[in-house]
Amino acid sequence: GLLALSVALADEGSGIDEASIRLFVNGVDRSAEIVFEAGRVTLAGLDLDDRVHLVHVEAADLAENRTVFEWSFEIDSTAPFFTRFLPADGFRTAAHSLVAEAEFGDAGSGVDASGIRVYHNGVERTATARRTGSRVVLVIENPAPGDNVVRVDVPDRAGNVASRTWTFRVDRQGPTITGVVPELGAIFADHRPVFRAVVSDESGVNHAAAAAAVDLEDVTATATF
């Protein structure tokens, strides 16, 4: 939105010479746009970009004594950004201890480290997280089976907040094998039987780790999955 600048002027002697008031924003004279009322100079309707801005005000009293006042402020409307997070979204694990971490940055006013918040499955875990520079780390002990959700909120010094949510799945149950052909105890005359089985798992089967053996002999190379 549009911004307004305001500064109070006072003089205990001869009084402010209203015609002497000058106001500059980033070196540009905006005096023709100011309003001086009840001892206050106001410049409204400013549309400024994201950066540091310098304001310069000068005024004199009716005895021609002059004063100058300057101040700067920063506009930052862009939220921080995330550069990396672990584990990757959708990661699957059987581990009983897991490290979740996020790295972040900010191109404007800088990250407000005191406002960083960390959540695991909707429960705030900020107090047990470790924050170092542009990274926050949370050690999750004994994560529950199923989907686990991690969220990190990172504010900057201007109040903009970036949030990142990602999920990892804990699966400590091995795959299930069903539909075995031939059935246990079957008798047949074919010297080249075909063996089949259905392998399923809630979090997915790792085909690269699958193996097959007949009479304790590895036949993985001739099997299809």
C-alpha positions as CSV (number, residue, x, y, z in Angstrom):
1,G,0.0,0.0,0.0
2,L,0.9,3.7,0.0
3,L,3.1,5.1,2.7
4,A,2.9,8.4,4.7
5,L,5.9,10.1,6.3
6,S,5.4,12.4,9.2
7,V,7.7,14.5,11.5
8,A,6.9,17.0,14.2
9,L,8.5,20.4,14.3
10,A,8.6,22.7,17.3
11,D,10.2,26.0,18.2
12,E,10.1,27.7,21.6
13,G,11.2,31.1,20.3
14,S,9.9,33.0,17.3
15,G,8.0,30.0,15.8
16,I,8.4,27.9,12.7
17,D,8.7,29.6,9.3
18,E,6.3,27.4,7.3
19,A,7.7,28.7,4.0
20,S,11.2,27.4,4.9
21,I,10.2,23.8,5.3
22,R,11.8,21.4,2.8
23,L,11.4,17.6,2.7
24,F,13.5,15.3,0.4
25,V,13.1,11.6,-0.1
26,N,16.1,9.9,-1.6
27,G,17.4,13.2,-2.7
28,V,14.2,14.2,-4.5
29,D,12.5,17.4,-3.3
30,R,8.9,16.6,-2.3
31,S,8.3,19.9,-0.5
32,A,5.4,20.9,-2.8
33,E,3.5,17.8,-1.6
34,I,3.8,18.2,2.1
35,V,1.1,19.3,4.5
36,F,2.1,21.3,7.6
37,E,-0.6,21.3,10.3
38,A,-0.5,21.5,14.1
39,G,3.2,21.5,14.1
40,R,3.6,18.3,12.0
41,V,4.9,17.9,8.5
42,T,3.2,15.0,6.6
43,L,3.9,13.6,3.1
44,A,1.3,11.0,2.1
45,G,0.8,8.8,-0.9
46,L,4.3,7.5,-1.3
47,D,4.8,4.4,-3.4
48,L,8.3,3.2,-2.6
49,D,10.2,0.1,-3.7
50,D,12.0,-2.5,-1.5
51,R,15.2,-0.9,-0.3
52,V,16.6,1.6,2.3
53,H,15.2,5.1,1.9
54,L,16.6,8.4,3.2
55,V,14.4,11.3,4.4
56,H,15.9,14.8,4.8
57,V,13.9,17.6,6.4
58,E,15.1,21.1,6.9
59,A,13.3,24.1,8.4
60,A,13.9,27.6,9.9
61,D,12.2,29.7,12.5
62,L,11.1,33.3,12.0
63,A,14.5,34.4,13.3
64,E,16.2,32.5,10.5
65,N,17.7,29.8,12.7
66,R,17.9,26.7,10.6
67,T,17.8,23.0,11.5
68,V,18.3,19.8,9.6
69,F,17.0,16.3,10.5
70,E,17.6,13.0,8.6
71,W,16.5,9.5,9.1
72,S,16.4,6.3,7.0
73,F,14.0,3.3,6.9
74,E,13.8,0.1,4.9
75,I,10.9,-1.3,2.9
76,D,10.9,-5.1,2.6
77,S,7.8,-6.7,1.2
78,T,9.4,-10.0,0.2
79,A,9.3,-13.1,2.4
80,P,12.4,-15.2,3.2
81,F,13.1,-18.2,1.0
82,F,14.1,-21.8,1.6
83,T,17.2,-23.3,-0.1
84,R,17.1,-26.8,1.2
85,F,15.1,-29.1,3.5
86,L,15.7,-32.7,4.7
87,P,14.5,-35.3,4.6
88,A,13.1,-34.9,1.1
89,D,9.4,-34.6,0.7
90,G,8.0,-38.1,0.5
91,F,11.1,-39.8,2.0
92,R,10.4,-43.2,3.4
93,T,12.3,-44.7,6.3
94,A,12.2,-47.4,9.0
95,A,14.5,-45.4,11.3
96,H,13.8,-44.8,15.0
97,S,15.6,-41.5,15.0
98,L,15.5,-38.9,12.2
99,V,17.0,-35.4,11.6
100,A,14.7,-32.8,9.9
101,E,16.4,-29.6,8.9
102,A,15.7,-26.6,6.7
103,E,18.1,-23.9,5.3
104,F,16.8,-20.5,4.4
105,G,17.8,-16.9,3.6
106,D,16.4,-13.4,3.1
107,A,17.4,-10.9,0.5
108,G,15.9,-7.9,2.3
109,S,15.8,-6.9,6.0
110,G,17.2,-10.2,7.2
111,V,15.8,-13.2,9.0
112,D,14.3,-12.7,12.5
113,A,15.8,-15.7,14.2
114,S,13.7,-15.2,17.3
115,G,10.5,-15.7,15.4
116,I,11.4,-19.0,13.7
117,R,8.9,-21.8,14.6
118,V,9.2,-25.6,14.0
119,Y,6.4,-28.1,14.1
120,H,6.2,-31.9,13.9
121,N,2.7,-33.3,13.3
122,G,1.1,-30.1,14.4
123,V,3.0,-29.9,17.7
124,E,5.4,-27.0,18.2
125,R,8.9,-28.3,18.7
126,T,10.8,-25.0,18.5
127,A,12.2,-25.3,22.0
128,T,14.0,-28.6,21.1
129,A,15.2,-27.4,17.7
130,R,18.7,-26.1,17.1
131,R,19.1,-22.9,15.2
132,T,22.4,-21.9,13.7
133,G,22.8,-19.1,11.2
134,S,20.6,-19.9,8.2
135,R,19.6,-23.4,9.3
136,V,17.3,-25.0,11.8
137,V,17.6,-28.7,12.8
138,L,15.2,-30.9,14.7
139,V,16.0,-34.4,15.9
140,I,12.8,-36.5,15.9
141,E,13.1,-39.5,18.2
142,N,10.8,-42.5,17.6
143,P,8.6,-40.9,14.9
144,A,5.2,-42.6,14.7
145,P,4.6,-45.1,11.8
146,G,2.8,-43.5,8.9
147,D,3.0,-40.0,7.5
148,N,5.0,-37.4,9.6
149,V,4.6,-33.7,8.7
150,V,7.3,-31.1,9.4
151,R,6.6,-27.4,9.1
152,V,9.0,-24.5,9.5
153,D,8.0,-20.8,9.7
154,V,10.7,-18.2,9.0
155,P,9.9,-14.5,9.5
156,D,12.1,-11.6,8.4
157,R,12.6,-8.4,10.4
158,A,9.8,-6.6,8.4
159,G,7.2,-9.2,9.4
160,N,7.0,-11.2,6.2
161,V,6.8,-15.0,6.9
162,A,7.8,-17.9,4.7
163,S,6.4,-21.4,5.6
164,R,7.5,-24.7,4.3
165,T,5.7,-28.0,5.0
166,W,7.0,-31.4,3.9
167,T,6.2,-35.1,4.7
168,F,8.1,-38.2,5.4
169,R,6.7,-41.7,5.9
170,V,7.8,-44.1,8.7
171,D,7.3,-47.8,7.7
172,R,8.7,-50.5,10.0
173,Q,6.6,-53.3,8.5
174,G,8.1,-55.5,5.8
175,P,6.3,-56.3,2.5
176,T,3.5,-58.8,2.3
177,I,3.7,-61.8,0.0
178,T,0.5,-63.4,-1.3
179,G,-0.9,-65.3,-4.2
180,V,2.0,-67.7,-4.3
181,V,1.9,-70.1,-7.4
182,P,2.4,-73.0,-7.2
183,E,0.8,-73.5,-3.8
184,L,2.6,-75.1,-0.9
185,G,2.7,-78.9,-1.4
186,A,1.6,-78.8,-5.0
187,I,2.7,-81.7,-7.3
188,F,3.1,-81.3,-11.1
189,A,5.0,-83.0,-14.0
190,D,6.3,-79.8,-15.7
191,H,10.1,-79.6,-15.4
192,R,10.0,-75.9,-16.0
193,P,7.4,-74.5,-13.7
194,V,6.6,-70.8,-13.4
195,F,6.6,-69.4,-9.9
196,R,4.6,-66.3,-9.1
197,A,3.9,-64.2,-6.1
198,V,2.2,-60.9,-5.3
199,V,4.4,-58.6,-3.2
200,S,2.7,-55.5,-1.7
201,D,3.6,-52.9,0.8
202,E,1.9,-49.8,2.2
203,S,4.8,-47.5,1.4
204,G,5.8,-49.3,-1.8
205,V,8.1,-52.1,-2.8
206,N,11.7,-51.5,-3.5
207,H,12.2,-53.5,-6.7
208,A,15.9,-52.9,-6.8
209,A,16.2,-54.8,-3.5
210,A,14.0,-57.7,-4.4
211,A,15.5,-61.2,-4.6
212,A,14.3,-64.7,-5.5
213,A,15.7,-68.2,-4.9
214,V,14.7,-71.7,-5.7
215,D,16.1,-74.5,-3.6
216,L,18.4,-71.9,-1.9
217,E,19.8,-71.0,-5.4
218,D,19.7,-67.3,-6.3
219,V,17.6,-66.9,-9.5
220,T,17.1,-63.1,-9.2
221,A,18.8,-62.5,-12.5
222,T,16.1,-64.5,-14.4
223,A,13.1,-63.2,-12.4
224,T,10.9,-60.3,-13.4
225,F,9.4,-57.9,-10.9
